[in-house]
């Protein structure tokens, strides 16, 4: 897939979150932004946390995990898995 310009002229790329293609602006995405893209209505509750793992990222860091407060530089075709978990 190719990069395309969105309505405000920024480069939009396709990434895959939980196997679903999503359009995002090229650059960095925060932990919170990724969770928002993964779930239209994220699970909530006092003990709900999220686990984020990614693959097919930049060559210097092609795979890894994110914790709350971190961000990652996204690239075309990147795959991100977001899993809700219960804190014990």
WORAWO-V812684 format. One record per helix or strand of 2 or more residues. SS is the DSSP state (@ for helix, = for strand). FROM is the first residue (numbers start at 1). TO is the last residue. If there is no record, write none. Layout:
BEGIN
ss	from	to
SS	FROM	TO
SS	FROM	TO
END
This chain:
BEGIN
ss	from	to
=	4	5
=	11	17
=	20	25
=	27	30
@	31	38
=	48	55
@	59	61
=	64	66
=	71	74
=	79	86
END
